[in-house]
Amino acid sequence: MIAVADPDEWNDLGEPSRTSTFDSTLVSPACATPPGGRLTLSYVAHYWQLGAQRGEVLLSFDSGPDRLLKAYAADRFDSRESLAVTVPRGARTVTVKFRLRDARNDWYWALDDVRLS
């Protein structure tokens, strides 16, 4: 199973990009974290950049504010990503978010094999 955020498909239904931008976020369930430990977020990304669109990988610890872990603003095809995450002292859970924003009739971001270990 893969996940795809595709503003081109979104725009095919009445051209909403004339008045607004596409903003979609895939949100994981909250996952337990090792206190003060480290995690690795890994996934396969196929990100195709066009226009002002931006891709962001965000983390939220214990339902707190989002923290930017990685930003995409250039093509990244069939890329296996492995991102180190430092867990803040006292944090018990982490939520991972993949956000595609500021897109109009642009390209897409596909994700596969998402793992948090």
Contacts in CASP RR format, 6 or more apart in sequence:
PFRMAT RR
TARGET T0000
AUTHOR 0000-0000-0000
METHOD contacts of the structure
MODEL  1
MIAVADPDEWNDLGEPSRTSTFDSTLVSPACATPPGGRLTLSYVAHYWQL
GAQRGEVLLSFDSGPDRLLKAYAADRFDSRESLAVTVPRGARTVTVKFRL
RDARNDWYWALDDVRLS
2 110 0 8 1.000
2 111 0 8 1.000
2 112 0 8 1.000
3 26 0 8 1.000
3 98 0 8 1.000
3 110 0 8 1.000
3 111 0 8 1.000
3 112 0 8 1.000
3 114 0 8 1.000
4 108 0 8 1.000
4 109 0 8 1.000
4 110 0 8 1.000
4 111 0 8 1.000
5 22 0 8 1.000
5 24 0 8 1.000
5 26 0 8 1.000
5 98 0 8 1.000
5 100 0 8 1.000
5 108 0 8 1.000
5 109 0 8 1.000
6 108 0 8 1.000
7 17 0 8 1.000
7 22 0 8 1.000
7 24 0 8 1.000
7 53 0 8 1.000
7 100 0 8 1.000
7 103 0 8 1.000
7 104 0 8 1.000
7 105 0 8 1.000
7 106 0 8 1.000
7 107 0 8 1.000
7 108 0 8 1.000
8 105 0 8 1.000
8 106 0 8 1.000
8 107 0 8 1.000
8 108 0 8 1.000
10 16 0 8 1.000
10 17 0 8 1.000
10 22 0 8 1.000
11 17 0 8 1.000
11 22 0 8 1.000
11 104 0 8 1.000
11 105 0 8 1.000
15 105 0 8 1.000
16 22 0 8 1.000
17 104 0 8 1.000
17 105 0 8 1.000
21 52 0 8 1.000
21 101 0 8 1.000
21 102 0 8 1.000
21 103 0 8 1.000
21 104 0 8 1.000
22 53 0 8 1.000
22 100 0 8 1.000
22 101 0 8 1.000
22 102 0 8 1.000
22 103 0 8 1.000
22 104 0 8 1.000
22 106 0 8 1.000
23 99 0 8 1.000
23 100 0 8 1.000
23 101 0 8 1.000
23 102 0 8 1.000
23 103 0 8 1.000
24 99 0 8 1.000
24 100 0 8 1.000
24 101 0 8 1.000
25 58 0 8 1.000
25 97 0 8 1.000
25 98 0 8 1.000
25 99 0 8 1.000
25 100 0 8 1.000
26 97 0 8 1.000
26 98 0 8 1.000
26 99 0 8 1.000
26 111 0 8 1.000
27 95 0 8 1.000
27 96 0 8 1.000
27 97 0 8 1.000
28 95 0 8 1.000
28 96 0 8 1.000
28 97 0 8 1.000
28 114 0 8 1.000
28 116 0 8 1.000
29 95 0 8 1.000
30 63 0 8 1.000
30 93 0 8 1.000
30 94 0 8 1.000
30 95 0 8 1.000
31 93 0 8 1.000
31 94 0 8 1.000
31 95 0 8 1.000
31 96 0 8 1.000
31 116 0 8 1.000
32 92 0 8 1.000
32 93 0 8 1.000
33 39 0 8 1.000
33 61 0 8 1.000
33 87 0 8 1.000
33 91 0 8 1.000
33 92 0 8 1.000
33 93 0 8 1.000
33 94 0 8 1.000
34 87 0 8 1.000
35 87 0 8 1.000
35 89 0 8 1.000
35 90 0 8 1.000
35 91 0 8 1.000
35 92 0 8 1.000
36 86 0 8 1.000
36 87 0 8 1.000
36 88 0 8 1.000
36 89 0 8 1.000
36 90 0 8 1.000
36 91 0 8 1.000
37 86 0 8 1.000
37 87 0 8 1.000
38 84 0 8 1.000
38 85 0 8 1.000
38 86 0 8 1.000
38 87 0 8 1.000
39 84 0 8 1.000
39 85 0 8 1.000
39 87 0 8 1.000
39 94 0 8 1.000
39 116 0 8 1.000
39 117 0 8 1.000
40 82 0 8 1.000
40 83 0 8 1.000
40 84 0 8 1.000
40 85 0 8 1.000
40 115 0 8 1.000
40 116 0 8 1.000
40 117 0 8 1.000
41 57 0 8 1.000
41 59 0 8 1.000
41 69 0 8 1.000
41 81 0 8 1.000
41 82 0 8 1.000
41 83 0 8 1.000
41 85 0 8 1.000
41 96 0 8 1.000
41 114 0 8 1.000
41 115 0 8 1.000
41 116 0 8 1.000
42 80 0 8 1.000
42 81 0 8 1.000
42 82 0 8 1.000
42 83 0 8 1.000
42 113 0 8 1.000
42 114 0 8 1.000
42 115 0 8 1.000
42 116 0 8 1.000
42 117 0 8 1.000
43 80 0 8 1.000
43 81 0 8 1.000
43 111 0 8 1.000
43 112 0 8 1.000
43 113 0 8 1.000
43 114 0 8 1.000
43 115 0 8 1.000
44 78 0 8 1.000
44 79 0 8 1.000
44 80 0 8 1.000
44 81 0 8 1.000
44 111 0 8 1.000
44 112 0 8 1.000
44 113 0 8 1.000
45 72 0 8 1.000
45 76 0 8 1.000
45 79 0 8 1.000
45 81 0 8 1.000
45 109 0 8 1.000
45 110 0 8 1.000
45 111 0 8 1.000
46 76 0 8 1.000
46 77 0 8 1.000
46 78 0 8 1.000
46 79 0 8 1.000
46 109 0 8 1.000
46 110 0 8 1.000
46 111 0 8 1.000
47 55 0 8 1.000
47 72 0 8 1.000
47 75 0 8 1.000
47 76 0 8 1.000
47 77 0 8 1.000
47 79 0 8 1.000
47 109 0 8 1.000
47 110 0 8 1.000
48 75 0 8 1.000
48 77 0 8 1.000
48 107 0 8 1.000
48 108 0 8 1.000
48 109 0 8 1.000
49 72 0 8 1.000
49 73 0 8 1.000
49 74 0 8 1.000
49 75 0 8 1.000
49 107 0 8 1.000
50 103 0 8 1.000
50 106 0 8 1.000
50 107 0 8 1.000
51 103 0 8 1.000
51 104 0 8 1.000
51 106 0 8 1.000
52 102 0 8 1.000
52 103 0 8 1.000
52 104 0 8 1.000
53 100 0 8 1.000
53 101 0 8 1.000
53 102 0 8 1.000
53 103 0 8 1.000
53 104 0 8 1.000
53 106 0 8 1.000
53 107 0 8 1.000
54 71 0 8 1.000
54 72 0 8 1.000
54 73 0 8 1.000
54 100 0 8 1.000
54 101 0 8 1.000
54 102 0 8 1.000
55 71 0 8 1.000
55 72 0 8 1.000
55 73 0 8 1.000
55 98 0 8 1.000
55 99 0 8 1.000
55 100 0 8 1.000
55 101 0 8 1.000
55 109 0 8 1.000
56 68 0 8 1.000
56 70 0 8 1.000
56 71 0 8 1.000
56 72 0 8 1.000
56 97 0 8 1.000
56 98 0 8 1.000
56 99 0 8 1.000
56 100 0 8 1.000
56 101 0 8 1.000
57 68 0 8 1.000
57 69 0 8 1.000
57 70 0 8 1.000
57 71 0 8 1.000
57 83 0 8 1.000
57 96 0 8 1.000
57 97 0 8 1.000
57 98 0 8 1.000
57 99 0 8 1.000
58 66 0 8 1.000
58 67 0 8 1.000
58 68 0 8 1.000
58 69 0 8 1.000
58 96 0 8 1.000
58 97 0 8 1.000
58 98 0 8 1.000
58 99 0 8 1.000
59 66 0 8 1.000
59 67 0 8 1.000
59 69 0 8 1.000
59 85 0 8 1.000
59 94 0 8 1.000
59 95 0 8 1.000
59 96 0 8 1.000
59 97 0 8 1.000
60 66 0 8 1.000
60 67 0 8 1.000
60 94 0 8 1.000
60 95 0 8 1.000
60 97 0 8 1.000
61 67 0 8 1.000
61 87 0 8 1.000
61 88 0 8 1.000
61 91 0 8 1.000
61 93 0 8 1.000
61 94 0 8 1.000
61 95 0 8 1.000
62 91 0 8 1.000
62 92 0 8 1.000
62 93 0 8 1.000
63 93 0 8 1.000
63 95 0 8 1.000
66 97 0 8 1.000
69 83 0 8 1.000
69 85 0 8 1.000
70 81 0 8 1.000
70 83 0 8 1.000
72 109 0 8 1.000
85 94 0 8 1.000
87 94 0 8 1.000
94 116 0 8 1.000
96 114 0 8 1.000
96 116 0 8 1.000
98 109 0 8 1.000
98 111 0 8 1.000
100 108 0 8 1.000
100 109 0 8 1.000
END
